[in-house]
Amino acid sequence: MIRRRDALALTGASALAAPAVQAQQLLDVRFTLDWAFQGPQAAFLLALDRGYFREAGLNVTMDRGFGSGDVPIKISSGAYDVGVADLNPTIRLRLERPDVDLFTPFIVYDATALAVMTLRRENIRTPRDLAGKLIASPESDAGRQLFPAFARAAGFDASSVRWQTVTPQLREPMLAQGRANAITGFITSGIFSLRGLGIPEQDIVTMLFSDVGADFYATSLITSRRWAQANPRAVTGLIRGLIRAQYESLSDPQAAIMNMRRREPLTDVALETERLRMSLERLTFTPHVRQNGFGRVDTVRLQRSIDSVRDAFAIVRPMTASDIYDPAFLPAATDLKLA
């Protein structure tokens, strides 16, 4: 059973390696995050820096990401072995390319963070008000890729909006500067980045995908079946370490942010701590997860998500929940829930 731990002293990464595995050969694992080193990514970095992956015999290198739509492309190309990203771009890729064998063995976010964000001055009050408007977003952004599902659920034509492709760094500035009418992305990225640019919270208008019925599962561990079947203990070890770090980040989010700050010295600790709290309290530790622990995935809900993606992109090929999610690699039930 996982138990709460006191924060470890933030010494060098080498000091965090577990002595029990120093002598054994470690399996190299190339791991990509979904985004830059921000609050929500701090929990994943915590698992790395506290040596939880090394305890499982893994030598993990963890890189920043450039959007959830980019992660499955890089894993399927062989650039990375595993990653964390919103699950739905992976579902879309699997639907469009039957040769791709990506799947998730572990869903981290029980609630979706996907949203359209705008400012009150734009006079966009409902999703239908987006018709004719300019939305800024990277092409790899999951919110942009799944916008047709959002529009379909909200009852308007997705082709009625215009898109401005931007780098991740320019997305929120484009909206703040009035060069776009709205943006898509995770609430944990967009809302806090806009606030960091001086936009008062009360001026930010957020339209969650889940508010219109596009209630997707979200951030998940992504890998290929080929790699998972060749390294089943590694997959389970990764999941165990991630769960442990999620609980510890919930217990002490500031410690997780201070650990991340070793990589990003300019980190706004207060802002990123609040961003991490949102990801943990609203997206990860939902009432369902608090009661049941991780790993209790509602396959009916997951199937609805798959079908929504299929319908949004007019894809005929069917897919079942078991095609994209496989719980066989989960650790023991006692490791899935906090004591």
Secondary structure, 3 states (H helix, E strand, C coil): CECCCCCCCCCCHHHHCCHHHCCCCCEEEEEECCCCCCHHHHHHHHHHHCCHHHHCCEEEEEECCCCCCHHHHHHHHCCCCEEEEEHHHHHHHHHHCCCCCEEEEEECCCCCCEEEEEEHHHCCCCHHHHCCCEEEECCCCHHHHCHHHHHHHHCCCHHHCEEEECCHHHHHHHHHCCCCCEEEEEHHHHHHHHHHCCCCHHHEEEEEHHHHCCCCCCEEEEEEHHHHHHCHHHHHHHHHHHHHHHHHHHHCHHHHHHHHHCCCCCCCHHHHHHHHHHHHHHHHCCHHHHHHCCCCCCHHHHHHHHHHHHHHCCCCCCCCHHHHECHHHCCCHHHCCEC
